[in-house]
């Protein structure tokens, strides 16, 4: 115990398990985003929060359970972002390139990809971990909730919803590679093709 100025012992305040759990999920989002499911030691997540590894397993039964919690929060944060966009959307004041709420959601998602790489990379790691049947079921459920939420908030038809998510997946891949465009006519694609076509100087 620490001592106060009056030399009275001061008891360290105990952090509730619910707060520790939230902090561990936040830490897991960051660590799994960088290392993926199999490349991230649980101890690394624990140290980020300042707890021992056994304590993590007292709140989450396994690394898989911790990974699932992080993935579900990742998808949930995306839904919350879309909810905020939908709640604040006003066609009278929206930019010209956002004529409806679905386009406003797309613009917000683009901004999010540029400012929060952890959510982007964890989403990609979630799909990569779907070889695990349990994780696959959770990822499917999370993705379905995301699709249904967007459909309900936008009131768009099925074709536009499908287009929205195809575009979103394309944005994910482009953002992961640090490019803006995946088309065959993109400047970086042409530059790569030119470099491959050039004969070796040796």
C-alpha positions in Angstrom: 0.0 0.0 0.0 1.1 3.5 -0.7 1.3 6.2 2.0 -0.4 9.6 1.9 1.2 12.9 3.0 0.0 12.2 6.5 1.7 8.8 6.4 -1.6 7.1 6.4 -1.7 3.9 4.3 -3.7 4.3 1.1 -5.5 1.2 -0.3 -5.1 0.7 -4.0 -8.5 1.0 -5.6 -9.6 -2.3 -7.2 -10.6 -2.1 -10.9 -14.0 -3.8 -11.5 -13.7 -6.9 -13.7 -16.1 -5.4 -16.2 -13.7 -2.5 -16.8 -10.8 -4.8 -17.1 -12.7 -6.9 -19.6 -13.5 -3.8 -21.7 -9.8 -2.7 -21.5 -8.6 -6.1 -22.5 -11.0 -6.2 -25.5 -9.7 -2.8 -26.6 -6.1 -4.0 -26.2 -6.9 -7.2 -28.1 -8.3 -5.2 -31.0 -4.9 -3.5 -31.4 -2.8 -6.5 -30.9 -4.8 -8.9 -33.0 -5.0 -6.3 -35.7 -1.2 -6.4 -35.9 -0.5 -10.1 -35.3 -3.7 -12.0 -36.1 -5.1 -14.8 -34.1 -2.2 -17.2 -34.2 0.6 -14.6 -34.2 -0.5 -12.7 -31.1 0.4 -14.1 -27.6 -2.2 -13.5 -25.0 0.5 -12.2 -22.7 1.1 -9.3 -25.1 -2.6 -8.3 -24.6 -2.3 -8.7 -20.9 0.8 -6.6 -20.6 -0.8 -3.8 -22.6 -3.5 -3.5 -19.9 -1.1 -4.2 -17.0 -2.5 -7.5 -15.8 -1.1 -11.1 -15.7 -1.9 -13.6 -18.4 -3.8 -15.9 -16.0 -6.2 -13.0 -15.2 -7.0 -12.7 -18.9 -8.0 -16.4 -18.9 -10.2 -15.8 -15.8 -12.3 -13.4 -17.9 -11.9 -15.1 -21.3 -11.7 -18.9 -21.4 -9.3 -19.0 -24.3 -7.4 -16.9 -26.8 -10.1 -17.8 -29.3 -12.8 -16.3 -27.0 -10.8 -13.1 -26.6 -10.3 -12.9 -30.4 -14.0 -13.4 -30.9 -14.8 -10.6 -28.4 -12.4 -8.3 -30.2 -13.9 -9.1 -33.6 -17.5 -8.6 -32.4 -16.6 -5.2 -30.9 -14.9 -4.3 -34.2 -18.1 -5.0 -36.1 -20.2 -3.4 -33.4 -18.2 -0.2 -33.7 -18.8 -0.1 -37.4 -22.5 -0.5 -36.8 -22.5 2.3 -34.2 -20.7 4.6 -36.7 -23.3 3.9 -39.3 -26.0 4.6 -36.8 -24.6 8.0 -35.9 -24.4 8.8 -39.6 -28.0 7.8 -40.2 -29.2 9.7 -37.2 -27.5 12.9 -38.3 -28.2 12.7 -42.0 -30.1 15.6 -43.5 -30.5 15.5 -47.3 -31.0 19.3 -47.3 -27.5 20.0 -45.9 -25.6 16.9 -47.1 -22.8 17.3 -49.6 -23.6 16.7 -53.3 -21.7 13.4 -53.3 -23.9 12.1 -50.5 -27.5 12.3 -52.0 -28.7 9.6 -49.6 -27.8 8.1 -46.3 -26.1 5.1 -47.9 -23.6 7.3 -49.7 -23.1 9.2 -46.4 -22.3 5.9 -44.7 -19.9 5.1 -47.5 -18.1 8.4 -47.0 -17.9 7.9 -43.3 -16.4 4.4 -43.8 -13.7 5.7 -46.1 -12.8 8.3 -43.5 -12.7 5.5 -40.8 -10.4 3.4 -42.9 -7.9 6.3 -43.1 -7.9 7.0 -39.4 -8.4 3.6 -37.7 -6.2 1.0 -39.2 -6.7 -1.4 -36.3 -10.4 -1.9 -37.1 -9.5 -2.4 -40.8 -6.8 -5.0 -40.1 -8.7 -6.8 -37.4 -11.6 -7.2 -39.8 -9.3 -8.8 -42.4 -7.7 -11.0 -39.7 -11.3 -12.1 -38.8 -11.9 -13.4 -42.3 -8.5 -15.0 -42.4 -9.3 -16.9 -39.1 -12.5 -18.4 -40.5 -10.8 -21.7 -41.0 -11.7 -22.2 -37.3 -15.4 -23.3 -37.4 -16.3 -21.5 -34.2 -14.8 -18.2 -35.3 -16.4 -18.6 -38.7 -19.8 -18.8 -37.2 -19.2 -15.7 -35.1 -17.8 -13.8 -38.0 -20.8 -14.8 -40.2 -23.2 -13.6 -37.4 -21.3 -10.3 -37.0 -21.3 -9.7 -40.8 -25.0 -10.5 -41.1 -25.8 -8.1 -38.3 -23.8 -5.4 -40.1 -25.6 -6.0 -43.4 -29.1 -6.1 -41.8 -28.3 -2.9 -39.8 -27.3 -1.0 -43.0 -30.3 -2.3 -44.9 -32.6 -1.2 -42.1 -31.1 2.2 -41.6 -30.8 3.0 -45.4 -34.1 1.5 -46.6 -32.2 0.7 -49.8 -33.1 -2.2 -52.1 -31.1 -5.4 -52.1 -29.1 -4.6 -55.2 -27.8 -1.3 -53.7 -27.0 -3.0 -50.4 -25.0 -5.7 -52.2 -23.2 -3.0 -54.2 -22.4 -1.1 -51.0 -20.7 -4.1 -49.4 -18.9 -5.1 -52.5 -17.5 -1.6 -52.7 -16.7 -1.8 -48.9 -14.7 -5.0 -49.4 -12.8 -3.4 -52.3 -12.0 -0.4 -50.0 -10.7 -2.8 -47.3 -8.3 -4.4 -49.7 -7.1 -1.1 -51.1 -6.7 0.5 -47.7 -4.7 -2.6 -46.4 -2.3 -2.1 -49.3 -2.2 1.6 -48.9 -3.7 2.5 -52.3 -6.8 4.3 -53.3 -7.8 2.3 -56.4 -7.7 -1.4 -57.3 -8.7 -0.9 -61.0 -6.4 -2.1 -63.8 -6.0 1.5 -64.9 -4.8 2.7 -61.5 -1.4 4.5 -61.7 0.3 2.2 -59.2 -0.9 -0.9 -61.1 0.5 0.5 -64.4 3.8 1.4 -62.6 4.1 -2.2 -61.4 3.4 -3.6 -64.8 6.0 -1.3 -66.4 8.6 -2.3 -63.8 7.9 -6.0 -64.5 8.2 -5.5 -68.2 11.6 -3.7 -68.0 14.6 -6.0 -68.7 17.1 -6.6 -66.0 20.1 -4.3 -66.1 22.4 -7.2 -65.3 
